[in-house]
Amino acid sequence: MTDSKPRVGAPVEQMSFATVDGGTITVGAPKERWSMLFVYRGRHCPRCKKFLNKLNAVLADWTEVMDVAVVSADTLEKAQADKAEFGWSFDLAYGMSEAQMRRLGLYVSDPLTEAETDRRFAEPGAFGMRPDGSLMLVDISNGPAARPDLEELLDGMTFNITNDRPVRGTA
C-alpha cells in the first residue's frame, strides 16, 4: 500500500538514479528548467513499451519545454536491453528502490510469477517538477492500463509553465 499522497507544491525529496548511459539523474534538486519524471513498471510490461515508444516519438516536443527522464526498478541489464531493442532517446534510469517508490507515493506491486520479474516494482507515475524541485503535477496509477495522454499532458504543462499557474489540489 502507498504510504501517502505526493505533496504537490512541496519540494520532492532529492533522489538520484543511475542511467544506462553511465550518468545520473537527480529529481528534487534545483535545475534551470522544468522537468518530468516518468516511472514505468519495467521490461516485463508490454503496455510500458507502448507508452514509452509514444513518448520517444514526441520527445523533441517535450524537450523543447522541459527535461524528461524515465526510471524503473529494473536492473541495468534489463534497462539496457529495452533501450537497445526500442532505440529510446530519453534519459533512461534503472534501479529505483522500494523506498524511493514509496517516497514518491507510487503504488508498489509484487510480481505475479517469476517469469514476470524477480522483484517488487512501481506502478506507473508521472511527476512534473518546477525548476526549484517542487512538485507541480502528479499522475499515478495502480496498474498498467491507466496512463496520461502525452499530447494532453504536454499541452497542460506548457500552459502551466507559460502562465505560471499555481499548484492545484491543495485545498
C-alpha positions as MATLAB code, in Angstrom:
seq = 'MTDSKPRVGAPVEQMSFATVDGGTITVGAPKERWSMLFVYRGRHCPRCKKFLNKLNAVLADWTEVMDVAVVSADTLEKAQADKAEFGWSFDLAYGMSEAQMRRLGLYVSDPLTEAETDRRFAEPGAFGMRPDGSLMLVDISNGPAARPDLEELLDGMTFNITNDRPVRGTA';
ca = [
       0.000    0.000    0.000;
       1.196    3.507   -0.774;
       2.439    5.388    2.269;
       0.865    8.741    1.346;
      -0.139   11.010   -1.490;
       2.639   13.019   -3.100;
       2.656   16.566   -1.699;
       2.104   18.920   -4.620;
       3.678   22.311   -4.114;
       6.322   20.858   -1.807;
       9.889   20.020   -2.763;
      10.369   16.467   -3.958;
      12.816   14.643   -1.742;
      16.082   14.522   -3.654;
      16.698   11.159   -5.235;
      19.331   10.070   -7.720;
      19.133    7.283  -10.256;
      21.857    5.800  -12.438;
      21.226    5.906  -16.187;
      22.028    3.228  -18.737;
      24.448    5.667  -20.398;
      26.573    5.873  -17.243;
      25.212    9.151  -15.958;
      22.918   10.109  -13.114;
      19.600   11.897  -12.966;
      18.540   13.655   -9.808;
      14.993   14.696   -9.017;
      14.056   17.242   -6.388;
      17.210   19.297   -6.861;
      17.042   22.810   -8.292;
      17.509   22.899  -12.075;
      17.455   25.516  -14.787;
      14.339   24.036  -16.406;
      11.123   22.293  -15.552;
      11.336   18.502  -15.601;
       9.102   15.467  -15.982;
       9.893   12.094  -14.470;
       8.043    9.089  -15.860;
       8.108    5.885  -13.814;
       7.472    2.638  -15.679;
       6.890   -0.878  -14.438;
       9.886   -2.463  -16.190;
      10.981   -4.668  -19.045;
       8.238   -7.200  -18.293;
       5.448   -4.719  -19.165;
       4.267   -4.520  -22.798;
       1.977   -1.565  -22.017;
       5.009    0.337  -20.728;
       6.809   -0.253  -24.032;
       3.815    1.062  -25.948;
       3.656    4.198  -23.766;
       7.413    4.808  -23.862;
       7.548    4.298  -27.640;
       4.886    7.024  -27.933;
       6.941    9.238  -25.613;
      10.054    8.669  -27.688;
       8.152    9.608  -30.874;
       7.192   13.012  -29.415;
      10.296   13.525  -27.291;
      11.505   16.545  -29.291;
       8.231   18.344  -28.490;
       8.697   17.575  -24.800;
      12.353   18.577  -24.599;
      11.569   21.973  -26.137;
       9.603   22.646  -22.952;
      11.278   20.599  -20.201;
      13.767   17.901  -19.316;
      12.443   14.337  -19.477;
      13.672   11.244  -17.652;
      12.307    7.726  -17.255;
      13.045    5.257  -14.440;
      12.109    1.748  -13.288;
      13.208   -0.749  -10.660;
      14.809   -2.893  -13.366;
      18.448   -3.932  -13.314;
      20.980   -2.245  -15.566;
      20.891   -5.246  -17.887;
      17.120   -5.116  -18.339;
      17.118   -1.350  -18.887;
      19.976   -1.627  -21.404;
      18.081   -4.366  -23.239;
      14.989   -2.145  -23.501;
      16.992    0.842  -24.733;
      18.787   -1.299  -27.320;
      15.598   -3.011  -28.503;
      13.469    0.124  -28.801;
      16.094    2.798  -29.504;
      14.759    5.204  -26.915;
      16.402    8.649  -26.852;
      15.275    9.852  -23.423;
      17.368    9.544  -20.286;
      16.647    6.013  -19.065;
      17.411    5.230  -15.433;
      17.187    1.981  -13.517;
      17.412    0.552  -10.019;
      14.635    2.532   -8.331;
      14.393    1.224   -4.789;
      11.180    0.400   -2.993;
      11.905    3.199   -0.527;
      12.171    5.667   -3.428;
       8.906    4.357   -4.880;
       7.158    4.926   -1.590;
       8.665    8.407   -1.118;
       7.082    9.374   -4.448;
       3.740    7.908   -3.342;
       3.739    5.232   -6.046;
       1.809    2.015   -5.860;
       4.144   -0.956   -5.454;
       3.422   -4.446   -6.797;
       4.788   -7.920   -6.290;
       5.394   -9.943   -9.445;
       2.619  -12.376  -10.315;
       5.146  -15.007  -11.425;
       8.909  -15.393  -11.537;
       8.632  -15.155  -15.317;
       7.218  -11.632  -14.967;
      10.123  -10.230  -12.953;
      12.163  -11.083   -9.879;
      11.482   -8.063   -7.665;
       8.862   -5.610   -6.497;
       8.241   -2.808   -8.948;
       6.495    0.540   -9.133;
       3.271    1.009  -11.000;
       3.265    3.925  -13.490;
       3.662    7.525  -12.472;
       4.390   10.936  -13.955;
       5.814   13.810  -11.922;
       6.086   17.372  -13.238;
       8.550   19.485  -11.275;
       9.313   23.196  -11.240;
      12.930   24.345  -11.582;
      13.093   24.746   -7.768;
      12.423   20.990   -7.368;
       8.854   21.339   -6.133;
       6.116   19.063   -7.407;
       3.671   20.817   -9.751;
       1.728   17.885  -11.129;
       1.406   14.203  -10.339;
      -0.304   11.317  -12.099;
      -0.059    7.867  -10.534;
      -1.799    4.595  -11.321;
      -2.152    1.297   -9.541;
      -1.907   -0.672  -12.792;
      -0.524   -0.552  -16.320;
      -3.723    0.353  -18.168;
      -4.152    3.911  -16.842;
      -1.664    6.317  -18.433;
      -1.779   10.028  -19.183;
      -2.308   11.130  -22.779;
       1.111   12.516  -23.700;
      -0.233   15.235  -26.005;
      -2.715   16.489  -23.400;
      -0.144   16.304  -20.625;
       2.419   18.300  -22.602;
      -0.215   20.854  -23.602;
      -1.278   21.260  -19.972;
       2.272   21.511  -18.685;
       3.151   24.062  -21.371;
       0.130   26.125  -20.310;
       1.123   25.877  -16.643;
       4.704   26.922  -17.389;
       3.822   29.749  -19.780;
       1.175   31.195  -17.452;
       2.983   30.467  -14.178;
      -0.104   28.646  -12.923;
      -0.352   27.749   -9.229;
      -0.333   24.198   -7.951;
      -3.831   22.706   -7.811;
      -5.313   20.129   -5.442;
      -4.054   21.646   -2.217;
      -7.413   22.524   -0.606;
];
